[in-house]
Amino acid sequence: MLLKLFWAGIFLALVAGAFYWLTPEQDKLAAEYHIPKANVIIEPKPYGCDFDDAPLGNKHCHYEKIVDTEKACPGPDCRVTSVYVSWRKVEE
């Protein structure tokens, strides 16, 4: 019986992980900052550093995600009103 409960727990953890992994980034950020999904703006990730982008091969770069927040007031305990996601090219 204990072994069945163990495997059921493992299965439920895997299912929960799959749901989290499949959740869109906009929904994750909206839940994290407790704001409407419409207030999360995500720029499309640029191309040019992937191995299969022309010319083929390692480009020795990648894009780093930058998350900026806009708050209702300047203090540290103000609530976030908007979230902006942009990308920065990093040379390796």
Backbone as JSON Lines, residues from 0, in Angstrom:
{"i":0,"aa":"M","n":[0.82,-1.2,0.0],"ca":[0.0,0.0,0.0],"c":[0.87,1.27,0.0]}
{"i":1,"aa":"L","n":[1.92,1.24,0.81],"ca":[2.8,2.39,0.9],"c":[3.51,2.64,-0.42]}
{"i":2,"aa":"L","n":[3.87,1.57,-1.12],"ca":[4.53,1.7,-2.41],"c":[3.59,2.33,-3.45]}
{"i":3,"aa":"K","n":[2.31,1.96,-3.4],"ca":[1.33,2.56,-4.32],"c":[1.18,4.06,-4.06]}
{"i":4,"aa":"L","n":[1.16,4.44,-2.8],"ca":[1.06,5.87,-2.47],"c":[2.3,6.62,-2.95]}
{"i":5,"aa":"F","n":[3.46,6.01,-2.82],"ca":[4.69,6.63,-3.28],"c":[4.62,6.88,-4.78]}
{"i":6,"aa":"W","n":[4.24,5.87,-5.55],"ca":[4.17,6.02,-7.01],"c":[3.07,6.99,-7.43]}
{"i":7,"aa":"A","n":[1.96,7.03,-6.67],"ca":[0.9,7.99,-6.96],"c":[1.41,9.41,-6.73]}
{"i":8,"aa":"G","n":[2.21,9.61,-5.66],"ca":[2.8,10.92,-5.4],"c":[3.76,11.33,-6.49]}
{"i":9,"aa":"I","n":[4.59,10.41,-6.95],"ca":[5.52,10.69,-8.05],"c":[4.75,11.08,-9.31]}
{"i":10,"aa":"F","n":[3.69,10.34,-9.6],"ca":[2.88,10.62,-10.8],"c":[2.26,12.01,-10.71]}
{"i":11,"aa":"L","n":[1.69,12.34,-9.55],"ca":[1.07,13.66,-9.39],"c":[2.1,14.79,-9.5]}
{"i":12,"aa":"A","n":[3.3,14.57,-8.99],"ca":[4.35,15.58,-9.11],"c":[4.74,15.77,-10.57]}
{"i":13,"aa":"L","n":[4.82,14.69,-11.32],"ca":[5.15,14.8,-12.74],"c":[4.06,15.52,-13.52]}
{"i":14,"aa":"V","n":[2.81,15.23,-13.2],"ca":[1.69,15.9,-13.88],"c":[1.69,17.39,-13.55]}
{"i":15,"aa":"A","n":[1.92,17.74,-12.28],"ca":[1.97,19.15,-11.89],"c":[3.13,19.86,-12.58]}
{"i":16,"aa":"G","n":[4.29,19.2,-12.68],"ca":[5.43,19.78,-13.38],"c":[5.15,20.0,-14.86]}
{"i":17,"aa":"A","n":[4.44,19.05,-15.47],"ca":[4.1,19.18,-16.89],"c":[3.14,20.35,-17.1]}
{"i":18,"aa":"F","n":[2.15,20.51,-16.23],"ca":[1.23,21.64,-16.36],"c":[1.97,22.96,-16.21]}
{"i":19,"aa":"Y","n":[2.9,23.05,-15.24],"ca":[3.66,24.28,-15.06],"c":[4.53,24.56,-16.29]}
{"i":20,"aa":"W","n":[5.18,23.54,-16.82],"ca":[6.05,23.71,-17.98],"c":[5.27,24.14,-19.21]}
{"i":21,"aa":"L","n":[4.03,23.66,-19.35],"ca":[3.21,23.99,-20.51],"c":[2.46,25.32,-20.36]}
{"i":22,"aa":"T","n":[2.46,25.91,-19.17],"ca":[1.78,27.18,-18.96],"c":[2.53,28.3,-19.69]}
{"i":23,"aa":"P","n":[1.82,29.12,-20.47],"ca":[2.5,30.23,-21.18],"c":[3.19,31.19,-20.21]}
{"i":24,"aa":"E","n":[4.29,31.77,-20.67],"ca":[5.1,32.68,-19.85],"c":[4.27,33.88,-19.36]}
{"i":25,"aa":"Q","n":[3.38,34.37,-20.2],"ca":[2.55,35.51,-19.83],"c":[1.66,35.16,-18.63]}
{"i":26,"aa":"D","n":[1.1,33.97,-18.61],"ca":[0.27,33.54,-17.48],"c":[1.1,33.38,-16.21]}
{"i":27,"aa":"K","n":[2.31,32.84,-16.34],"ca":[3.18,32.67,-15.16],"c":[3.53,34.01,-14.54]}
{"i":28,"aa":"L","n":[3.9,34.99,-15.37],"ca":[4.27,36.3,-14.85],"c":[3.07,37.02,-14.25]}
{"i":29,"aa":"A","n":[1.9,36.89,-14.86],"ca":[0.7,37.52,-14.32],"c":[0.37,36.94,-12.94]}
{"i":30,"aa":"A","n":[0.52,35.64,-12.78],"ca":[0.25,35.02,-11.48],"c":[1.32,35.4,-10.46]}
{"i":31,"aa":"E","n":[2.57,35.48,-10.89],"ca":[3.66,35.81,-9.97],"c":[3.53,37.21,-9.4]}
{"i":32,"aa":"Y","n":[3.14,38.18,-10.25],"ca":[3.04,39.58,-9.81],"c":[1.61,40.0,-9.46]}
{"i":33,"aa":"H","n":[0.65,39.09,-9.54],"ca":[-0.76,39.35,-9.19],"c":[-1.32,40.52,-9.99]}
{"i":34,"aa":"I","n":[-1.15,40.45,-11.3],"ca":[-1.67,41.49,-12.19],"c":[-2.45,40.81,-13.32]}
{"i":35,"aa":"P","n":[-3.29,41.57,-14.04],"ca":[-4.0,40.98,-15.19],"c":[-3.02,40.58,-16.3]}
{"i":36,"aa":"K","n":[-3.39,39.56,-17.04],"ca":[-2.55,39.08,-18.14],"c":[-2.32,40.16,-19.18]}
{"i":37,"aa":"A","n":[-3.26,41.06,-19.35],"ca":[-3.13,42.14,-20.33],"c":[-2.0,43.11,-19.97]}
{"i":38,"aa":"N","n":[-1.58,43.15,-18.71],"ca":[-0.52,44.06,-18.27],"c":[0.86,43.42,-18.35]}
{"i":39,"aa":"V","n":[0.97,42.26,-18.96],"ca":[2.26,41.6,-19.16],"c":[2.59,41.7,-20.64]}
{"i":40,"aa":"I","n":[3.66,42.42,-20.97],"ca":[4.07,42.61,-22.37],"c":[5.39,41.89,-22.58]}
{"i":41,"aa":"I","n":[5.4,40.95,-23.53],"ca":[6.6,40.16,-23.82],"c":[7.0,40.39,-25.26]}
{"i":42,"aa":"E","n":[8.22,40.92,-25.46],"ca":[8.74,41.08,-26.81],"c":[9.07,39.7,-27.38]}
{"i":43,"aa":"P","n":[8.91,39.5,-28.68],"ca":[9.3,38.22,-29.28],"c":[10.81,38.02,-29.14]}
{"i":44,"aa":"K","n":[11.2,36.78,-28.88],"ca":[12.63,36.48,-28.74],"c":[13.29,36.61,-30.12]}
{"i":45,"aa":"P","n":[14.38,37.37,-30.21],"ca":[15.06,37.57,-31.49],"c":[15.74,36.28,-31.99]}
{"i":46,"aa":"Y","n":[16.04,36.28,-33.26],"ca":[16.74,35.16,-33.87],"c":[18.18,35.57,-34.15]}
{"i":47,"aa":"G","n":[19.01,34.59,-34.44],"ca":[20.37,34.89,-34.85],"c":[21.43,34.15,-34.07]}
{"i":48,"aa":"C","n":[21.1,33.56,-32.93],"ca":[22.1,32.86,-32.13],"c":[21.91,31.34,-32.15]}
{"i":49,"aa":"D","n":[20.83,30.85,-32.7],"ca":[20.61,29.4,-32.73],"c":[21.56,28.73,-33.71]}
{"i":50,"aa":"F","n":[21.88,27.48,-33.43],"ca":[22.82,26.73,-34.26],"c":[22.36,26.63,-35.71]}
{"i":51,"aa":"D","n":[21.04,26.45,-35.9],"ca":[20.53,26.24,-37.25],"c":[20.14,27.54,-37.97]}
{"i":52,"aa":"D","n":[20.42,28.7,-37.38],"ca":[20.23,29.97,-38.1],"c":[21.39,30.15,-39.09]}
{"i":53,"aa":"A","n":[21.1,30.8,-40.21],"ca":[22.13,30.99,-41.24],"c":[23.18,31.97,-40.75]}
{"i":54,"aa":"P","n":[24.42,31.79,-41.0],"ca":[25.07,30.58,-41.5],"c":[25.08,29.52,-40.4]}
{"i":55,"aa":"L","n":[24.98,28.25,-40.79],"ca":[24.91,27.16,-39.83],"c":[26.15,27.11,-38.97]}
{"i":56,"aa":"G","n":[25.95,26.78,-37.71],"ca":[27.08,26.63,-36.79],"c":[26.87,27.4,-35.5]}
{"i":57,"aa":"N","n":[27.82,27.25,-34.61],"ca":[27.76,27.91,-33.32],"c":[28.05,29.4,-33.49]}
{"i":58,"aa":"K","n":[27.17,30.24,-33.0],"ca":[27.32,31.71,-33.13],"c":[28.01,32.3,-31.9]}
{"i":59,"aa":"H","n":[28.22,31.51,-30.86],"ca":[28.85,31.95,-29.62],"c":[28.09,33.12,-28.99]}
{"i":60,"aa":"C","n":[26.76,33.0,-28.98],"ca":[25.93,34.0,-28.33],"c":[24.62,33.36,-27.9]}
{"i":61,"aa":"H","n":[23.9,34.05,-27.04],"ca":[22.55,33.66,-26.66],"c":[21.81,34.91,-26.21]}
{"i":62,"aa":"Y","n":[20.5,34.79,-26.02],"ca":[19.69,35.93,-25.58],"c":[19.25,35.71,-24.15]}
{"i":63,"aa":"E","n":[19.47,36.74,-23.33],"ca":[19.11,36.7,-21.92],"c":[17.8,37.45,-21.73]}
{"i":64,"aa":"K","n":[16.9,36.86,-20.95],"ca":[15.6,37.49,-20.7],"c":[15.76,38.55,-19.61]}
{"i":65,"aa":"I","n":[15.2,39.74,-19.86],"ca":[15.22,40.84,-18.9],"c":[13.78,41.17,-18.53]}
{"i":66,"aa":"V","n":[13.46,41.09,-17.25],"ca":[12.11,41.37,-16.76],"c":[12.14,42.7,-16.01]}
{"i":67,"aa":"D","n":[11.38,43.67,-16.51],"ca":[11.24,44.98,-15.86],"c":[9.82,45.12,-15.35]}
{"i":68,"aa":"T","n":[9.69,45.76,-14.18],"ca":[8.36,45.97,-13.62],"c":[8.09,47.45,-13.47]}
{"i":69,"aa":"E","n":[6.83,47.81,-13.57],"ca":[6.38,49.18,-13.33],"c":[5.5,49.15,-12.09]}
{"i":70,"aa":"K","n":[5.8,50.04,-11.13],"ca":[5.07,50.05,-9.87],"c":[4.16,51.27,-9.78]}
{"i":71,"aa":"A","n":[3.16,51.18,-8.9],"ca":[2.19,52.25,-8.73],"c":[2.8,53.48,-8.06]}
{"i":72,"aa":"C","n":[3.84,53.29,-7.24],"ca":[4.51,54.41,-6.56],"c":[5.99,54.07,-6.43]}
{"i":73,"aa":"P","n":[6.82,55.04,-6.06],"ca":[8.27,54.8,-6.05],"c":[8.78,53.97,-4.88]}
{"i":74,"aa":"G","n":[8.0,53.73,-3.85],"ca":[8.47,53.03,-2.66],"c":[8.69,51.53,-2.88]}
{"i":75,"aa":"P","n":[9.41,50.88,-1.96],"ca":[9.71,49.46,-2.11],"c":[8.5,48.55,-1.86]}
{"i":76,"aa":"D","n":[7.5,49.02,-1.12],"ca":[6.35,48.16,-0.81],"c":[5.13,48.47,-1.68]}
{"i":77,"aa":"C","n":[5.36,49.06,-2.84],"ca":[4.27,49.35,-3.78],"c":[3.97,48.12,-4.63]}
{"i":78,"aa":"R","n":[2.75,48.03,-5.1],"ca":[2.39,46.87,-5.92],"c":[2.78,47.1,-7.37]}
{"i":79,"aa":"V","n":[3.07,46.01,-8.06],"ca":[3.45,46.05,-9.47],"c":[2.2,46.23,-10.31]}
{"i":80,"aa":"T","n":[2.27,47.13,-11.31],"ca":[1.11,47.36,-12.18],"c":[1.32,46.78,-13.58]}
{"i":81,"aa":"S","n":[2.58,46.68,-14.03],"ca":[2.87,46.15,-15.36],"c":[4.21,45.42,-15.35]}
{"i":82,"aa":"V","n":[4.34,44.45,-16.26],"ca":[5.59,43.7,-16.4],"c":[5.97,43.72,-17.88]}
{"i":83,"aa":"Y","n":[7.25,44.02,-18.14],"ca":[7.78,44.06,-19.51],"c":[8.93,43.07,-19.61]}
{"i":84,"aa":"V","n":[8.91,42.24,-20.64],"ca":[10.0,41.28,-20.87],"c":[10.68,41.65,-22.18]}
{"i":85,"aa":"S","n":[11.99,41.82,-22.11],"ca":[12.78,42.13,-23.3],"c":[13.97,41.15,-23.33]}
{"i":86,"aa":"W","n":[14.76,41.24,-24.38],"ca":[15.88,40.31,-24.59],"c":[17.16,41.08,-24.85]}
{"i":87,"aa":"R","n":[18.28,40.58,-24.31],"ca":[19.57,41.19,-24.51],"c":[20.53,40.13,-25.06]}
{"i":88,"aa":"K","n":[21.23,40.47,-26.13],"ca":[22.18,39.55,-26.74],"c":[23.44,39.49,-25.89]}
{"i":89,"aa":"V","n":[23.88,38.27,-25.57],"ca":[25.08,38.06,-24.76],"c":[26.07,37.28,-25.59]}
{"i":90,"aa":"E","n":[27.25,37.85,-25.8],"ca":[28.32,37.16,-26.53],"c":[29.04,36.22,-25.57]}
{"i":91,"aa":"E","n":[29.34,35.03,-26.04],"ca":[30.04,34.05,-25.19],"c":[31.51,34.05,-25.44]}
